[in-house]
Amino acid sequence: MLEKQQPIVALDHPQKPKKTRPPRNNLMLSLKKNNLELNLYSSLDPDILNKILSKVLL
């Protein structure tokens, strides 16, 4: 039995929009002083970071 042969054509797949990720929360600074361990991450507000460091490092 002879069949008509047709070329195989790839279908266009709809493109999914890329998800926008929030920026990563990277570890910026890890301090250990006496019994205190402090890990500071990039998402922390710079003003708060400065206040914390001024209190801890004195």
N, CA, C and O atoms as a Tinker XYZ file with bonds, in Angstrom:
   232  protein
     1  N      0.846000   -1.167000    0.000000    73     2
     2  CA     0.000000    0.000000    0.000000    64     1     3
     3  C      0.895000    1.234000    0.000000    63     2     4     5
     4  O      1.769000    1.383000    0.854000    81     3
     5  N      0.671000    2.086000   -0.937000    73     3     6
     6  CA     1.471000    3.299000   -1.035000    64     5     7
     7  C      0.766000    4.435000   -0.324000    63     6     8     9
     8  O     -0.432000    4.661000   -0.494000    81     7
     9  N      1.542000    5.140000    0.477000    73     7    10
    10  CA     0.991000    6.293000    1.194000    64     9    11
    11  C      1.657000    7.549000    0.673000    63    10    12    13
    12  O      2.797000    7.521000    0.210000    81    11
    13  N      0.942000    8.632000    0.755000    73    11    14
    14  CA     1.550000    9.904000    0.372000    64    13    15
    15  C      2.528000   10.307000    1.467000    63    14    16    17
    16  O      2.190000   10.315000    2.651000    81    15
    17  N      3.712000   10.632000    1.062000    73    15    18
    18  CA     4.712000   11.040000    2.041000    64    17    19
    19  C      4.744000   12.556000    2.097000    63    18    20    21
    20  O      4.851000   13.234000    1.075000    81    19
    21  N      4.651000   13.062000    3.288000    73    19    22
    22  CA     4.712000   14.500000    3.500000    64    21    23
    23  C      5.854000   14.788000    4.457000    63    22    24    25
    24  O      6.129000   13.991000    5.354000    81    23
    25  N      6.527000   15.929000    4.272000    73    23    26
    26  CA     7.650000   16.247000    5.161000    64    25    27
    27  C      7.153000   16.521000    6.582000    63    26    28    29
    28  O      6.049000   17.025000    6.791000    81    27
    29  N      7.984000   16.181000    7.526000    73    27    30
    30  CA     7.671000   16.458000    8.931000    64    29    31
    31  C      8.096000   17.895000    9.211000    63    30    32    33
    32  O      9.242000   18.277000    8.975000    81    31
    33  N      7.170000   18.667000    9.710000    73    31    34
    34  CA     7.432000   20.079000    9.965000    64    33    35
    35  C      7.307000   20.330000   11.466000    63    34    36    37
    36  O      6.324000   19.936000   12.094000    81    35
    37  N      8.310000   20.986000   12.026000    73    35    38
    38  CA     8.264000   21.305000   13.454000    64    37    39
    39  C      7.211000   22.373000   13.711000    63    38    40    41
    40  O      7.083000   23.341000   12.960000    81    39
    41  N      6.472000   22.177000   14.775000    73    39    42
    42  CA     5.457000   23.165000   15.145000    64    41    43
    43  C      6.112000   24.274000   15.957000    63    42    44    45
    44  O      7.063000   24.046000   16.704000    81    43
    45  N      5.587000   25.460000   15.795000    73    43    46
    46  CA     6.087000   26.567000   16.608000    64    45    47
    47  C      5.504000   26.436000   18.006000    63    46    48    49
    48  O      4.288000   26.348000   18.180000    81    47
    49  N      6.375000   26.425000   18.988000    73    47    50
    50  CA     5.932000   26.370000   20.370000    64    49    51
    51  C      5.858000   27.793000   20.903000    63    50    52    53
    52  O      6.778000   28.582000   20.684000    81    51
    53  N      4.793000   28.127000   21.588000    73    51    54
    54  CA     4.717000   29.487000   22.134000    64    53    55
    55  C      5.823000   29.699000   23.168000    63    54    56    57
    56  O      6.076000   28.850000   24.022000    81    55
    57  N      6.452000   30.824000   23.065000    73    55    58
    58  CA     7.533000   31.147000   23.991000    64    57    59
    59  C      6.941000   31.601000   25.314000    63    58    60    61
    60  O      6.095000   32.494000   25.360000    81    59
    61  N      7.394000   30.979000   26.379000    73    59    62
    62  CA     6.957000   31.399000   27.711000    64    61    63
    63  C      7.823000   32.579000   28.136000    63    62    64    65
    64  O      9.041000   32.544000   27.966000    81    63
    65  N      7.219000   33.604000   28.677000    73    63    66
    66  CA     8.042000   34.719000   29.143000    64    65    67
    67  C      8.930000   34.266000   30.301000    63    66    68    69
    68  O      8.510000   33.503000   31.171000    81    67
    69  N     10.151000   34.751000   30.287000    73    67    70
    70  CA    11.074000   34.376000   31.357000    64    69    71
    71  C     10.619000   35.004000   32.661000    63    70    72    73
    72  O     10.192000   36.158000   32.711000    81    71
    73  N     10.723000   34.216000   33.703000    73    71    74
    74  CA    10.331000   34.721000   35.011000    64    73    75
    75  C     11.413000   35.675000   35.506000    63    74    76    77
    76  O     12.607000   35.385000   35.430000    81    75
    77  N     10.975000   36.787000   36.000000    73    75    78
    78  CA    11.937000   37.714000   36.574000    64    77    79
    79  C     12.139000   37.336000   38.030000    63    78    80    81
    80  O     11.198000   37.311000   38.823000    81    79
    81  N     13.364000   37.049000   38.354000    73    79    82
    82  CA    13.693000   36.644000   39.711000    64    81    83
    83  C     14.103000   37.856000   40.526000    63    82    84    85
    84  O     14.712000   38.792000   40.010000    81    83
    85  N     13.770000   37.827000   41.778000    73    83    86
    86  CA    14.307000   38.895000   42.622000    64    85    87
    87  C     15.810000   38.695000   42.764000    63    86    88    89
    88  O     16.297000   37.573000   42.627000    81    87
    89  N     16.537000   39.746000   43.031000    73    87    90
    90  CA    17.985000   39.586000   43.161000    64    89    91
    91  C     18.308000   38.630000   44.313000    63    90    92    93
    92  O     17.583000   38.539000   45.303000    81    91
    93  N     19.389000   37.945000   44.144000    73    91    94
    94  CA    19.778000   36.988000   45.175000    64    93    95
    95  C     20.206000   37.709000   46.440000    63    94    96    97
    96  O     20.700000   38.836000   46.412000    81    95
    97  N     20.002000   37.029000   47.528000    73    95    98
    98  CA    20.353000   37.571000   48.823000    64    97    99
    99  C     21.718000   37.008000   49.199000    63    98   100   101
   100  O     21.806000   36.022000   49.931000    81    99
   101  N     22.769000   37.625000   48.706000    73    99   102
   102  CA    24.121000   37.126000   48.905000    64   101   103
   103  C     24.687000   37.533000   50.258000    63   102   104   105
   104  O     24.422000   38.625000   50.762000    81   103
   105  N     25.454000   36.647000   50.818000    73   103   106
   106  CA    26.141000   36.938000   52.070000    64   105   107
   107  C     27.243000   37.949000   51.790000    63   106   108   109
   108  O     28.128000   37.698000   50.972000    81   107
   109  N     27.190000   39.092000   52.469000    73   107   110
   110  CA    28.189000   40.139000   52.253000    64   109   111
   111  C     29.295000   40.083000   53.296000    63   110   112   113
   112  O     30.468000   40.303000   52.993000    81   111
   113  N     28.901000   39.785000   54.529000    73   111   114
   114  CA    29.865000   39.869000   55.612000    64   113   115
   115  C     29.459000   38.910000   56.717000    63   114   116   117
   116  O     28.288000   38.824000   57.086000    81   115
   117  N     30.430000   38.200000   57.232000    73   115   118
   118  CA    30.195000   37.307000   58.355000    64   117   119
   119  C     31.205000   37.675000   59.433000    63   118   120   121
   120  O     32.414000   37.631000   59.207000    81   119
   121  N     30.699000   38.036000   60.604000    73   119   122
   122  CA    31.567000   38.465000   61.707000    64   121   123
   123  C     31.382000   37.559000   62.909000    63   122   124   125
   124  O     30.283000   37.082000   63.193000    81   123
   125  N     32.481000   37.336000   63.606000    73   123   126
   126  CA    32.424000   36.625000   64.884000    64   125   127
   127  C     33.227000   37.430000   65.887000    63   126   128   129
   128  O     34.413000   37.700000   65.695000    81   127
   129  N     32.551000   37.805000   66.959000    73   127   130
   130  CA    33.209000   38.559000   68.010000    64   129   131
   131  C     32.707000   38.020000   69.336000    63   130   132   133
   132  O     31.513000   38.075000   69.630000    81   131
   133  N     33.620000   37.504000   70.128000    73   131   134
   134  CA    33.284000   36.847000   71.397000    64   133   135
   135  C     32.243000   35.756000   71.133000    63   134   136   137
   136  O     32.513000   34.822000   70.377000    81   135
   137  N     31.084000   35.857000   71.732000    73   135   138
   138  CA    30.047000   34.837000   71.534000    64   137   139
   139  C     29.001000   35.254000   70.511000    63   138   140   141
   140  O     27.977000   34.590000   70.357000    81   139
   141  N     29.256000   36.337000   69.826000    73   139   142
   142  CA    28.291000   36.856000   68.863000    64   141   143
   143  C     28.726000   36.493000   67.441000    63   142   144   145
   144  O     29.864000   36.740000   67.041000    81   143
   145  N     27.813000   35.914000   66.705000    73   143   146
   146  CA    28.066000   35.636000   65.299000    64   145   147
   147  C     27.052000   36.419000   64.481000    63   146   148   149
   148  O     25.850000   36.328000   64.731000    81   147
   149  N     27.523000   37.186000   63.507000    73   147   150
   150  CA    26.666000   38.079000   62.745000    64   149   151
   151  C     26.890000   37.848000   61.260000    63   150   152   153
   152  O     28.014000   37.955000   60.769000    81   151
   153  N     25.808000   37.528000   60.541000    73   151   154
   154  CA    25.862000   37.339000   59.094000    64   153   155
   155  C     25.022000   38.437000   58.450000    63   154   156   157
   156  O     23.838000   38.581000   58.753000    81   155
   157  N     25.634000   39.199000   57.570000    73   155   158
   158  CA    24.939000   40.308000   56.914000    64   157   159
   159  C     24.795000   39.997000   55.426000    63   158   160   161
   160  O     25.747000   39.589000   54.761000    81   159
   161  N     23.590000   40.201000   54.931000    73   159   162
   162  CA    23.268000   39.857000   53.549000    64   161   163
   163  C     23.020000   41.107000   52.711000    63   162   164   165
   164  O     22.751000   42.184000   53.243000    81   163
   165  N     23.113000   40.946000   51.407000    73   163   166
   166  CA    23.029000   42.075000   50.479000    64   165   167
   167  C     21.667000   42.761000   50.476000    63   166   168   169
   168  O     21.570000   43.919000   50.068000    81   167
   169  N     20.626000   42.086000   50.916000    73   167   170
   170  CA    19.298000   42.696000   50.900000    64   169   171
   171  C     19.102000   43.693000   52.042000    63   170   172   173
   172  O     18.113000   44.425000   52.068000    81   171
   173  N     20.034000   43.720000   52.971000    73   171   174
   174  CA    19.923000   44.615000   54.116000    64   173   175
   175  C     20.131000   46.064000   53.677000    63   174   176   177
   176  O     21.015000   46.361000   52.873000    81   175
   177  N     19.312000   46.949000   54.211000    73   175   178
   178  CA    19.410000   48.371000   53.906000    64   177   179
   179  C     20.785000   48.893000   54.369000    63   178   180   181
   180  O     21.194000   48.609000   55.495000    81   179
   181  N     21.497000   49.643000   53.525000    73   179   182
   182  CA    22.844000   50.121000   53.890000    64   181   183
   183  C     22.876000   50.948000   55.181000    63   182   184   185
   184  O     23.849000   50.873000   55.931000    81   183
   185  N     21.838000   51.725000   55.447000    73   183   186
   186  CA    21.814000   52.524000   56.681000    64   185   187
   187  C     21.753000   51.618000   57.912000    63   186   188   189
   188  O     22.437000   51.850000   58.908000    81   187
   189  N     20.936000   50.602000   57.821000    73   187   190
   190  CA    20.828000   49.657000   58.935000    64   189   191
   191  C     22.135000   48.890000   59.095000    63   190   192   193
   192  O     22.586000   48.645000   60.214000    81   191
   193  N     22.733000   48.516000   57.982000    73   191   194
   194  CA    24.021000   47.825000   58.023000    64   193   195
   195  C     25.063000   48.659000   58.755000    63   194   196   197
   196  O     25.794000   48.137000   59.597000    81   195
   197  N     25.136000   49.934000   58.446000    73   195   198
   198  CA    26.100000   50.818000   59.105000    64   197   199
   199  C     25.821000   50.949000   60.600000    63   198   200   201
   200  O     26.752000   50.966000   61.404000    81   199
   201  N     24.562000   51.040000   60.971000    73   199   202
   202  CA    24.212000   51.140000   62.394000    64   201   203
   203  C     24.614000   49.876000   63.148000    63   202   204   205
   204  O     25.162000   49.942000   64.248000    81   203
   205  N     24.335000   48.736000   62.545000    73   203   206
   206  CA    24.694000   47.462000   63.197000    64   205   207
   207  C     26.198000   47.343000   63.352000    63   206   208   209
   208  O     26.693000   46.979000   64.418000    81   207
   209  N     26.918000   47.649000   62.292000    73   207   210
   210  CA    28.376000   47.539000   62.365000    64   209   211
   211  C     28.982000   48.506000   63.358000    63   210   212   213
   212  O     29.935000   48.153000   64.052000    81   211
   213  N     28.463000   49.703000   63.446000    73   211   214
   214  CA    29.009000   50.662000   64.405000    64   213   215
   215  C     28.794000   50.193000   65.842000    63   214   216   217
   216  O     29.633000   50.441000   66.708000    81   215
   217  N     27.681000   49.521000   66.097000    73   215   218
   218  CA    27.400000   49.026000   67.454000    64   217   219
   219  C     28.247000   47.797000   67.790000    63   218   220   221
   220  O     28.736000   47.654000   68.910000    81   219
   221  N     28.412000   46.925000   66.814000    73   219   222
   222  CA    29.112000   45.660000   67.050000    64   221   223
   223  C     30.630000   45.858000   67.123000    63   222   224   225
   224  O     31.306000   45.233000   67.940000    81   223
   225  N     31.143000   46.710000   66.283000    73   223   226
   226  CA    32.604000   46.843000   66.184000    64   225   227
   227  C     33.210000   47.766000   67.230000    63   226   228   229
   228  O     34.433000   47.897000   67.288000    81   227
   229  N     32.396000   48.407000   68.055000    73   227   230
   230  CA    32.946000   49.279000   69.105000    64   229   231
   231  C     33.419000   48.533000   70.290000    63   230   232
   232  O     33.903000   49.137000   71.247000    81   231
